[in-house]
Amino acid sequence: MWKLRVEWKCILLLSFATALWGQAAGGGTLSGKITSANGAAVPNAEITITNVTANTSQKALTGPDGSFSVAGLAPGTYRVDVVTAGFKRTSQQNIELTTTGPTTVNLSLEAGSPAESVEIKGTSPVTQTDNGEVGVGLGTRTIRELPVIDRNHQELTSLQSGITPPVPALDQARDPDRNRFYSTNGQAPWENNNYFEGVVNREPFRGTAVRVVPMEALEQKNISTANLTMDKGVTGGAFVTDSMRAGTNGWHGGLFEFYSGNPLRTRSFFAPADISTPHFVYNQFGAAVGGAVVPDKTFFFGSYEGSYQRGANTTISTVPIPQAIGGNFSAIPGLTIYSPFTGTSAGMGRVLFPTGIIPGRLINPAAAAIASFIPAPNEPGLANNYVTNVPFQNDYHKFDGRIDQHFSERTAAFLRYGYSNNHAIMQSPLGDVIGAGTRGRLVGQNAAIGITHSFSDRLITDFRFGYNRYDQKLGLWGDQTALGNLLGVSNFNSLEGIVIPGMGAIGAPAWIPEHPVDNTFHWNWGWGLHTTMHNLKFGVEVRRYRSDGFLDSMNNIFGPSGTVFFGPGATLLNNGVSLSPYASLYNSFAAFLLGAPSQVGVSSFLTTPTIRQTQYGLWVGDTVQLLRKVTLDLGLRYEIFSPIEPRSAGEAAFFDPTTNTFNFAGNGGIGMHNSLYQLRNLAPRIGLAFHVTDKTVVRGGYGINYFQPPYMLSGWMAPITGAVAGVQGGYAIAPFTGQFGATVISNTAAPASLQNGTSAGNLPATVIPHNLPTPYVQTFSLQLQRDFYYGTMLSLGYVGALDRHLPFVEELNAAAPGTGAFGLPFAGLGRTSSTSLYDNGLTSNYNSLQVSLSKRFSQGISFLASYTWSKALGYTANNGMLLNPFDLRSNYAPLDWDRQHVLTISHLWELPFGRHGSNIVSTILGGWQLNGVATWSTGTPLTLTADPLLCACPGNTVLASFNGSSPVTGNFGNGQSFFNNSAFFAPAGANIGNLGRNSLRGPDFWNYNLSLFKSFRVRDRFNFELRGEAYNLSNTVHPVSPVTNINSPDFGQITSSVNGAFGRQINFGGRLLF
């Protein structure tokens, strides 16, 4: 049981109701105006709005001005029937309703008897005339029939303009659902927010969805990207709402299965010919069913989806040559090895190993034991010389169910529950003994309940409550027994993390093992009041987050088994000579063999990290119809985000950089949180639509949206203990006690009790200011929309964004160029490790031309094409880091996710052969469908970096310097460099590089996915659908960004593709529908 703490100002905001917990609910709104042939308003006309799929209806009466509005409608296809005395009965068919914005239907009645009827079968107008929100709604057919390689509907967000191509960003063990990350209108990918049935579906620590709901369970996907209406909050990027299918009066459902395997995949472009084709099997299957338990009253829908994905990815990496593993570096061109145990700590006066061979007596026994498990190269060269097929596994089972109850024409309710169980394994190219393989199990659950009630034709309310639980267990994959036997240690399974530049990770990540758990509660309550001129909306929301056990934050560097960093400086002479081409890798590996790390540390949490936070939102708005042609949408939203605090006293540490000490939450007069409430988060929303003609609308808007980063980017710290020695980026070796071993052991005893003023020693620490303003984005747009025949619409306009108080991370313990380790600002306090400031205060901007051309499904075809020409500028990298802490202006450049051009074209096309007739020819030729998604985008920005050794500036990210030659060749594959490598050099002395951040761009991206369907009628109610889907139909290479460290032996090379392991993949599938 937890207590909800609310400041007095929050209480005043919520006191107008006894249980106003929540955000505006999910349903859509259908409104319009009924007039006579001469344009006069028709009052008191009876409006019947029917959901064609569910065969359910609601009724309303037009007001004195002929207007009507019905809210809380489920997304889908509707029919509007109008009946009133003196006029013919009129019906408008094919009205597509989404939750991205109100749908407007204006009808003109013909004089006559209600016994006569007028039926309009064409699609309703597709222009939006009620607000300035920018977005798109995707219906169930688009979702289920467009080809998506893993049938993850998040991929389809790219159909909306202003969105960059979505890609998975986290490793498979941590994110088995393969959540897509993308930028919306220049915003950071973590600013996007996922909702399901009007309640939040977001894991707050990493910013992913708690569950990715199967395609078969979705009715509609709505993507809002700019000028959000006042009921949408806590989102800086896209506000994505998924709606689940519901049961209907007729039972419907289906079975499906999709398969792919080795014969249906082409090899990776980068895989050498002598490497075997990796094993691969993909099998996804499931079922869905829905219908009426009690006709017109109680409806049920349920689905199951399972997936087994097993195989291996071809991976190219670098391993030392066998001679070097034994300590013989004589074959490495230009390499010199010096003894780190001679000369000064600054690297001067060291003794050279003249033959390039380390004497056996100096090789560290633990390092030799670990190195014996490094695989031998199987390809020529000193870099990218090891190619192997790395196994993986990703299995899941997902269940979703929904019950709808229609109590009356005025009252309806639903209950939804979803469950996912994922198992994933990611092995390491270095094998199961010393590799950093991981395995995980994730159980995700979400539930929602909602009720909608119309008090009258004018007043409606909608209440929803949602609950999410995210429960994950992550551990190391592998067996270190063999290593333990060499070390003489029984039951060994605690190899430290070892970082050697240019090589893959050795040992466990610092955050393994990990058992993260989230519990999220979301209440929302919205109201709507429709009058002759106004459509008033108001509501309130509360979200409660409980996040426990997450360890994979940016500031958790060392972990309980320890992490050891090796750099080239330990085996070099400090004489100002530039690094040789292979020094970064092989000098660092020599330091490893000698047991001479640059930095070594170990840290353990004294308590399980916990986070508690409550977010409040209150909004009010009005949509006003002015002069028949102008609609004005005005709103105001007020947000309060409580400061982050731990579950209990003593479970959070606050670092004081002036004294190098920790204070603890709730201990000795220290509050449970270290930041103030921000009470000025007012967010106005303005939308305008001008109906130039019946088919042309000019729309614009302005809005402010407040948001916050995921907790992993917050700098939040739980109490820790441990020890750290040394500094990365210098010549000195870490002054640690004893000999380098396979596990780092701290001699610092854990405190018996938490006392304020406890020394932080040399542990990594974060600084969070007391006054932390809430980040917000201002969005604005102006668009022209033109409705053509057959439901085709062209949208052309400008969309822009300005961000304020953006979060950033600044390394406070960074030495000025040329000052070395003695120049570290906290060196006088004994601190050489990271000391990071997490603050809010930067800006960014985005400007774009966005064009879309869409056609609703009619005449056997639908399509959606979107194009964006844009530029996004700001100061930080993707993780919020300021690369140059000494010159803020030098960080201003294109943002990491900036794509100057993005074009996406999707289509559904029923081939026009054999549509009519019942003979054998029609049976063979008919029922074919061709669907596809084509994507083209320019490359992402690239920042070229260099080893900080010659800069003598530890704690910094050193940029490369540029000599003015042509920088890019565009080549890749077969050891070629994407860059003109001779154009760059490492800065030396008191400079940090002259090449600006993100000054170059990587390769473009082009892809076309195509599917071919054939439908067979089995019996009256049964259809069988045979599907073939080709992903990357043209087998085009999708290269990732090249290696950007100029001191890396493979600088400029590209060794993998965006999809990681293959070129083209073909899936075969079948669906039985009834």
VOLUM-879093 format. One line per 4 residues: for each residue x, y, z of C-alpha. Coordinates in steps of 0.25 Angstrom, whole numbers. Example, Ala and Ser with C-alpha at 12.3 -4.5 7.8 and 13.67 -1.06 7.14 Angstrom:
49/-18/31  55/-4/29 .
This chain:
0/0/0  6/13/-4  3/27/0  0/38/-10 .
7/51/-6  1/63/-12  5/78/-10  -6/88/-6 .
-6/94/-20  -9/80/-26  -20/78/-16  -27/91/-20 .
-26/87/-34  -33/73/-32  -43/77/-21  -54/80/-31 .
-56/65/-32  -55/54/-22  -48/44/-31  -42/51/-43 .
-30/42/-46  -26/42/-61  -24/47/-75  -33/49/-86 .
-39/36/-91  -36/29/-104  -49/30/-113  -51/38/-125 .
-61/49/-128  -71/50/-139  -77/64/-142  -83/72/-153 .
-94/81/-157  -108/77/-164  -113/88/-174  -124/88/-184 .
-121/90/-199  -121/105/-198  -111/105/-186  -121/107/-175 .
-118/100/-162  -127/88/-159  -130/87/-144  -135/75/-136 .
-131/65/-147  -129/51/-142  -115/46/-144  -111/31/-143 .
-96/27/-143  -94/13/-146  -81/5/-145  -82/-4/-157 .
-72/-14/-152  -78/-16/-138  -92/-13/-143  -95/-4/-131 .
-100/10/-131  -102/23/-123  -112/34/-126  -112/50/-124 .
-121/62/-128  -115/74/-136  -115/87/-129  -122/100/-133 .
-110/103/-143  -111/89/-148  -99/84/-142  -96/71/-134 .
-84/64/-128  -83/50/-122  -70/47/-114  -65/34/-108 .
-66/26/-121  -57/14/-123  -48/15/-136  -54/9/-148 .
-63/10/-160  -76/17/-158  -89/21/-165  -97/33/-161 .
-112/33/-163  -121/46/-163  -136/46/-161  -145/58/-159 .
-158/63/-164  -159/70/-178  -146/64/-183  -142/51/-189 .
-135/41/-180  -120/43/-183  -108/33/-180  -93/35/-182 .
-85/22/-183  -70/19/-181  -67/29/-170  -53/26/-164 .
-52/30/-150  -38/31/-143  -34/36/-129  -24/46/-135 .
-35/57/-136  -50/59/-138  -56/54/-151  -65/64/-158 .
-78/60/-166  -86/72/-172  -98/67/-180  -108/75/-188 .
-123/69/-188  -132/68/-199  -146/73/-197  -156/61/-197 .
-162/50/-189  -154/42/-179  -159/30/-186  -150/33/-197 .
-135/32/-196  -122/37/-201  -110/29/-199  -96/34/-201 .
-87/22/-203  -74/30/-206  -63/32/-196  -66/44/-186 .
-57/56/-188  -43/53/-182  -39/68/-179  -38/71/-164 .
-46/84/-161  -47/83/-145  -33/86/-140  -18/88/-144 .
-13/75/-139  -3/68/-149  -5/53/-149  -10/40/-157 .
-19/29/-153  -16/15/-158  -27/5/-159  -27/-10/-157 .
-25/-14/-171  -13/-5/-173  -7/-10/-160  -9/-25/-163 .
-6/-25/-178  6/-16/-180  19/-25/-180  27/-23/-167 .
38/-33/-165  35/-37/-150  20/-32/-151  23/-21/-141 .
13/-10/-144  23/1/-138  30/0/-151  18/7/-158 .
20/20/-150  29/23/-162  17/25/-170  15/39/-164 .
23/51/-169  33/56/-159  37/43/-154  51/36/-156 .
52/22/-160  49/13/-148  60/4/-143  62/-5/-131 .
73/2/-122  74/-7/-109  80/-21/-109  71/-33/-111 .
73/-38/-97  68/-25/-91  58/-22/-101  52/-35/-107 .
40/-28/-113  49/-20/-122  43/-7/-119  46/3/-130 .
53/16/-127  51/28/-136  51/43/-136  38/52/-137 .
40/66/-143  54/67/-138  52/61/-124  60/51/-116 .
54/37/-119  51/35/-104  41/47/-105  31/38/-112 .
20/32/-103  12/20/-105  -3/18/-101  -12/7/-102 .
-27/9/-100  -25/23/-95  -15/19/-84  0/19/-84 .
8/8/-89  22/12/-85  33/6/-77  38/19/-70 .
53/15/-68  57/12/-82  45/18/-90  40/6/-97 .
26/1/-98  23/-9/-87  17/-18/-97  17/-18/-112 .
3/-23/-115  1/-33/-127  -4/-28/-140  -16/-37/-140 .
-21/-31/-127  -21/-16/-133  -32/-9/-139  -25/4/-141 .
-12/12/-139  -12/27/-137  0/35/-138  0/50/-134 .
13/58/-136  10/73/-134  1/83/-128  -6/72/-119 .
-20/75/-114  -20/79/-99  -24/64/-95  -10/59/-99 .
1/62/-90  15/57/-84  20/56/-99  30/63/-106 .
30/55/-119  19/46/-124  7/42/-117  4/28/-122 .
-9/22/-118  -13/7/-121  -27/2/-120  -31/-12/-118 .
-41/-19/-127  -54/-22/-121  -65/-33/-122  -77/-31/-132 .
-91/-37/-133  -85/-47/-143  -74/-56/-138  -61/-54/-146 .
-46/-58/-145  -35/-66/-151  -23/-74/-150  -9/-70/-156 .
5/-75/-157  18/-69/-163  31/-76/-166  44/-72/-171 .
58/-80/-171  72/-81/-177  67/-84/-191  58/-71/-191 .
70/-62/-187  81/-56/-194  95/-55/-187  100/-43/-181 .
107/-34/-192  119/-33/-182  121/-48/-179  133/-54/-186 .
130/-66/-196  138/-76/-187  128/-74/-175  117/-83/-174 .
102/-78/-176  97/-76/-162  85/-84/-157  72/-77/-156 .
58/-81/-153  46/-72/-151  32/-77/-148  21/-68/-143 .
7/-73/-141  -6/-70/-134  -21/-68/-134  -32/-58/-131 .
-47/-59/-129  -58/-49/-125  -73/-48/-125  -85/-45/-116 .
-87/-53/-103  -101/-45/-102  -104/-39/-116  -104/-24/-116 .
-100/-24/-101  -88/-32/-97  -76/-34/-107  -63/-42/-106 .
-50/-42/-113  -37/-50/-111  -24/-53/-117  -12/-61/-116 .
2/-60/-123  14/-68/-121  28/-67/-128  40/-76/-128 .
52/-69/-134  66/-77/-134  78/-75/-142  91/-67/-143 .
96/-54/-148  109/-53/-156  118/-44/-148  131/-37/-152 .
141/-33/-141  155/-32/-137  164/-41/-129  179/-40/-127 .
188/-49/-135  192/-62/-128  207/-57/-127  201/-44/-119 .
193/-53/-110  206/-59/-106  213/-46/-104  220/-45/-117 .
216/-32/-124  228/-31/-134  219/-34/-146  210/-21/-144 .
216/-10/-153  220/3/-146  217/-3/-132  226/0/-120 .
224/-6/-107  229/1/-94  229/-5/-80  219/2/-72 .
227/-2/-59  238/7/-63  240/22/-64  230/32/-58 .
215/31/-55  214/41/-66  220/32/-76  233/38/-78 .
246/30/-77  240/17/-80  249/5/-85  246/-1/-99 .
244/-15/-101  253/-15/-113  249/-27/-120  234/-24/-118 .
233/-36/-109  228/-36/-95  237/-45/-86  228/-57/-81 .
232/-54/-67  224/-40/-68  211/-46/-74  200/-46/-63 .
195/-60/-60  181/-56/-60  182/-48/-73  189/-60/-79 .
178/-69/-75  167/-60/-80  175/-58/-93  175/-73/-96 .
160/-73/-98  161/-62/-109  158/-69/-122  169/-69/-133 .
167/-60/-146  160/-67/-157  162/-56/-167  175/-48/-172 .
179/-35/-166  181/-29/-152  167/-23/-151  153/-29/-155 .
160/-42/-155  150/-51/-148  137/-55/-154  127/-64/-147 .
112/-67/-147  108/-63/-133  95/-71/-128  83/-64/-122 .
69/-68/-118  56/-60/-116  43/-66/-112  30/-61/-107 .
16/-64/-104  5/-52/-104  -9/-53/-99  -19/-41/-101 .
-34/-41/-97  -45/-30/-97  -59/-30/-92  -69/-19/-96 .
-82/-17/-89  -93/-7/-95  -102/-5/-83  -111/5/-91 .
-110/15/-103  -104/24/-92  -94/15/-85  -83/6/-89 .
-71/0/-82  -59/-9/-86  -49/-18/-79  -36/-21/-85 .
-24/-30/-81  -11/-34/-88  0/-43/-84  14/-45/-91 .
25/-55/-87  38/-53/-94  51/-61/-94  63/-56/-101 .
78/-60/-102  89/-52/-108  103/-59/-109  116/-53/-111 .
126/-55/-123  137/-57/-112  130/-70/-108  123/-75/-95 .
135/-74/-86  140/-60/-86  129/-54/-95  119/-43/-91 .
107/-51/-95  94/-49/-87  80/-56/-85  67/-50/-81 .
53/-53/-77  42/-42/-78  28/-43/-73  19/-31/-77 .
5/-29/-73  -5/-17/-76  -19/-16/-72  -29/-5/-74 .
-44/-2/-70  -52/9/-76  -66/14/-75  -73/24/-84 .
-86/31/-81  -95/41/-88  -103/49/-78  -110/55/-90 .
-108/58/-105  -99/70/-100  -91/64/-88  -82/52/-88 .
-71/47/-78  -61/36/-80  -53/30/-68  -41/20/-70 .
-31/13/-61  -19/6/-66  -9/-3/-59  5/-8/-65 .
15/-17/-59  28/-20/-65  36/-31/-59  50/-35/-65 .
62/-44/-60  75/-42/-67  87/-50/-65  100/-55/-72 .
100/-65/-83  112/-75/-82  120/-84/-74  133/-79/-68 .
137/-92/-61  148/-95/-71  154/-81/-67  152/-84/-53 .
160/-97/-54  172/-89/-60  171/-79/-49  170/-90/-39 .
156/-85/-34  145/-94/-33  131/-90/-37  136/-78/-43 .
125/-69/-50  129/-55/-47  139/-50/-58  140/-35/-58 .
137/-26/-70  150/-24/-78  150/-12/-88  161/-12/-99 .
159/-2/-110  156/-9/-123  152/-22/-117  138/-28/-113 .
134/-27/-99  140/-38/-89  133/-42/-77  120/-37/-71 .
114/-24/-73  114/-15/-60  98/-16/-59  98/-32/-59 .
91/-38/-52  79/-29/-52  64/-31/-48  56/-18/-52 .
42/-17/-48  32/-6/-52  18/-4/-47  10/8/-54 .
-3/13/-50  -11/23/-59  -24/29/-56  -31/38/-65 .
-45/45/-66  -50/54/-77  -63/61/-80  -69/67/-92 .
-80/78/-93  -86/81/-107  -94/94/-109  -99/101/-121 .
-85/108/-123  -76/101/-114  -70/88/-111  -64/89/-97 .
-54/78/-92  -48/77/-78  -41/66/-70  -31/62/-61 .
-20/51/-60  -11/45/-50  1/35/-53  8/28/-42 .
21/21/-45  29/11/-37  42/6/-43  51/-3/-36 .
64/-11/-38  68/-4/-51  84/-4/-52  87/-1/-66 .
88/14/-64  99/23/-70  106/25/-57  107/10/-53 .
121/8/-59  128/-3/-51  118/-13/-45  120/-24/-34 .
130/-32/-41  138/-20/-46  141/-13/-59  156/-11/-64 .
159/-1/-75  172/-3/-83  178/8/-92  190/10/-101 .
197/20/-92  201/10/-82  211/3/-92  215/16/-99 .
226/27/-97  221/41/-94  229/48/-105  218/54/-113 .
219/45/-124  206/41/-131  199/28/-129  203/17/-140 .
191/11/-148  190/-1/-139  194/6/-125  180/7/-120 .
177/-8/-121  191/-14/-119  197/-5/-109  184/-6/-101 .
185/-21/-102  200/-21/-98  195/-13/-85  185/-24/-83 .
195/-35/-83  204/-28/-74  193/-26/-64  194/-10/-65 .
180/-4/-66  178/11/-68  166/10/-59  160/-1/-50 .
148/-1/-41  137/-9/-34  124/-4/-28  112/-10/-22 .
98/-4/-18  96/-4/-3  81/-4/-6  72/-8/-18 .
71/5/-26  56/10/-25  49/21/-31  35/27/-28 .
28/38/-36  15/44/-38  11/52/-50  -2/61/-50 .
-9/67/-62  -21/76/-63  -27/82/-76  -38/90/-82 .
-42/94/-96  -52/98/-106  -55/96/-120  -62/108/-126 .
-69/109/-140  -67/123/-145  -74/129/-158  -77/115/-163 .
-63/113/-169  -54/115/-158  -52/106/-146  -44/110/-134 .
-38/100/-124  -33/106/-111  -28/99/-99  -19/100/-87 .
-12/89/-80  -5/89/-67  5/79/-63  12/76/-50 .
23/65/-49  27/62/-34  42/61/-32  48/47/-33 .
49/40/-19  53/26/-14  43/16/-8  48/18/6 .
58/26/14  73/23/11  70/17/-3  76/29/-11 .
89/37/-10  91/51/-13  106/55/-16  112/68/-11 .
123/72/-20  129/83/-11  132/73/0  133/59/-8 .
122/53/1  109/46/0  96/50/7  85/40/8 .
70/42/5  61/43/18  73/43/27  77/53/37 .
68/64/32  71/62/17  58/61/9  53/49/1 .
56/57/-12  67/67/-16  59/75/-26  48/85/-25 .
34/84/-30  32/92/-43  19/99/-42  19/107/-55 .
17/97/-66  5/103/-73  4/98/-87  -6/106/-97 .
-11/99/-109  -17/107/-121  -22/100/-134  -29/107/-146 .
-36/101/-158  -41/110/-169  -50/103/-179  -46/111/-192 .
-56/102/-200  -63/89/-198  -50/81/-202  -39/91/-197 .
-35/94/-183  -24/103/-177  -19/97/-164  -10/103/-154 .
-6/102/-139  3/105/-127  5/97/-115  14/94/-103 .
17/80/-98  24/77/-85  32/64/-83  43/57/-76 .
54/48/-80  54/33/-76  60/30/-62  72/24/-68 .
76/38/-73  72/45/-60  85/43/-52  78/36/-40 .
87/29/-31  85/18/-20  95/17/-9  108/10/-14 .
121/5/-8  134/0/-15  146/7/-20  152/12/-33 .
167/15/-37  173/22/-49  168/30/-60  165/27/-74 .
172/34/-86  186/36/-80  199/29/-79  199/25/-64 .
195/11/-59  184/10/-49  190/11/-35  182/-1/-30 .
186/-11/-18  191/-24/-22  192/-31/-35  182/-31/-47 .
172/-42/-46  160/-48/-52  151/-41/-42  153/-27/-36 .
152/-28/-21  150/-15/-13  158/-13/0  147/-3/4 .
138/-8/14  123/-5/13  118/5/23  111/-2/35 .
100/10/34  97/21/25  102/34/31  101/48/24 .
115/53/20  120/39/16  132/41/7  130/37/-8 .
144/33/-9  147/32/-24  133/25/-28  126/31/-40 .
116/41/-36  105/50/-41  101/64/-38  86/68/-39 .
83/83/-37  72/87/-27  64/95/-37  62/86/-49 .
52/93/-59  43/83/-67  47/82/-81  37/86/-92 .
35/87/-107  28/98/-115  22/92/-127  15/100/-139 .
10/97/-153  3/103/-165  -3/93/-175  -11/93/-187 .
-20/81/-189  -27/78/-202  -38/67/-204  -38/60/-217 .
-47/49/-223  -48/35/-217  -43/39/-203  -30/45/-208 .
-24/56/-200  -11/65/-202  -5/71/-190  6/81/-191 .
12/90/-180  22/95/-170  24/88/-157  34/94/-147 .
39/92/-132  47/99/-122  51/92/-109  54/99/-96 .
61/94/-83  66/81/-90  73/71/-81  88/70/-83 .
100/62/-77  113/70/-74  125/63/-69  130/72/-58 .
143/65/-56  149/67/-69  163/73/-71  166/84/-80 .
174/81/-92  189/80/-89  187/79/-74  187/63/-72 .
182/56/-60  187/68/-51  177/77/-58  165/69/-54 .
156/79/-46  154/69/-34  168/63/-34  170/71/-21 .
159/63/-14  165/50/-19  155/49/-30  159/44/-44 .
146/36/-48  134/42/-55  126/53/-48  114/56/-57 .
105/68/-56  90/65/-60  83/78/-63  72/84/-71 .
75/96/-79  79/94/-93  71/97/-106  69/91/-120 .
61/95/-132  54/88/-144  49/93/-157  43/85/-168 .
34/84/-180  25/72/-179  17/67/-191  7/55/-191 .
-2/49/-201  -12/39/-197  -24/31/-202  -34/23/-194 .
-37/9/-199  -46/10/-211  -46/5/-225  -37/-6/-221 .
-25/2/-216  -20/11/-205  -7/18/-203  0/27/-193 .
12/35/-197  20/44/-188  32/53/-190  40/61/-180 .
51/71/-183  56/76/-170  68/80/-161  69/78/-146 .
80/86/-138  84/85/-124  95/83/-114  96/68/-109 .
98/54/-114  87/44/-113  90/40/-99  89/55/-95 .
105/57/-94  111/70/-96  124/66/-104  132/79/-101 .
129/84/-87  138/96/-89  131/103/-101  116/101/-101 .
115/108/-115  124/97/-121  114/87/-118  103/93/-127 .
101/84/-139  91/75/-145  86/65/-135  89/51/-136 .
76/47/-141  75/58/-152  71/52/-166  70/63/-176 .
61/56/-186  52/44/-183  42/38/-193  32/27/-189 .
22/21/-199  12/10/-195  1/3/-204  -10/-7/-203 .
-14/-12/-217  -25/-22/-221  -20/-26/-234  -32/-24/-244 .
-32/-38/-250  -43/-48/-249  -51/-39/-239  -64/-44/-245 .
-69/-57/-249  -69/-71/-244  -62/-80/-254  -48/-86/-252 .
-41/-75/-259  -47/-65/-249  -43/-73/-238  -29/-74/-242 .
-27/-60/-246  -35/-53/-236  -33/-50/-221  -18/-45/-223 .
-13/-33/-215  0/-26/-216  5/-18/-204  18/-11/-201 .
26/0/-193  37/7/-199  46/16/-191  58/25/-194 .
65/34/-185  79/42/-185  89/37/-175  91/41/-160 .
101/51/-155  115/46/-151  125/51/-141  139/47/-143 .
147/45/-130  161/42/-126  169/36/-115  170/46/-103 .
185/42/-101  192/53/-109  182/64/-104  186/61/-90 .
171/64/-86  165/52/-79  150/52/-76  147/58/-90 .
142/53/-103  153/58/-113  149/61/-127  158/59/-139 .
165/70/-146  163/72/-161  173/76/-172  164/81/-182 .
164/70/-192  152/63/-198  146/56/-185  137/45/-191 .
139/34/-201  126/27/-199  133/13/-201  130/1/-192 .
132/-14/-192  145/-22/-194  153/-13/-184  150/0/-191 .
148/12/-183  136/21/-184  145/33/-181  158/39/-188 .
166/34/-176  178/43/-179  169/56/-177  168/54/-162 .
178/54/-151  178/53/-135  179/67/-128  191/69/-119 .
195/79/-108  184/89/-104  174/86/-114  162/77/-114 .
160/76/-129  156/85/-140  145/76/-147  132/80/-142 .
122/70/-136  113/63/-146  120/70/-157  119/58/-167 .
108/48/-171  107/33/-172  102/26/-184  87/27/-189 .
77/17/-186  68/11/-197  58/-1/-195  46/-7/-201 .
37/-18/-195  27/-25/-204  16/-35/-201  7/-43/-210 .
-6/-49/-205  -15/-59/-211  -29/-60/-205  -38/-73/-207 .
-52/-74/-202  -53/-88/-195  -68/-87/-191  -78/-76/-189 .
-72/-71/-176  -57/-76/-178  -46/-70/-186  -32/-75/-187 .
-21/-65/-190  -7/-69/-195  4/-59/-193  18/-57/-198 .
26/-45/-193  40/-41/-197  47/-31/-188  58/-23/-195 .
53/-28/-209  64/-23/-217  75/-28/-207  80/-15/-205 .
92/-13/-195  87/-5/-183  101/-1/-177  102/4/-163 .
110/16/-159  125/14/-161  135/13/-150  138/28/-146 .
150/27/-137  162/31/-145  171/24/-136  164/11/-138 .
171/1/-147  158/-1/-155  155/14/-156  144/17/-167 .
141/3/-169  126/-3/-169  125/-17/-165  110/-19/-163 .
96/-15/-168  85/-9/-161  77/-22/-160  90/-28/-155 .
91/-41/-162  85/-43/-176  81/-36/-189  67/-41/-193 .
58/-49/-185  45/-56/-190  34/-60/-181  23/-69/-185 .
10/-69/-177  -5/-73/-177  -17/-68/-171  -31/-75/-169 .
-41/-64/-167  -56/-66/-163 .
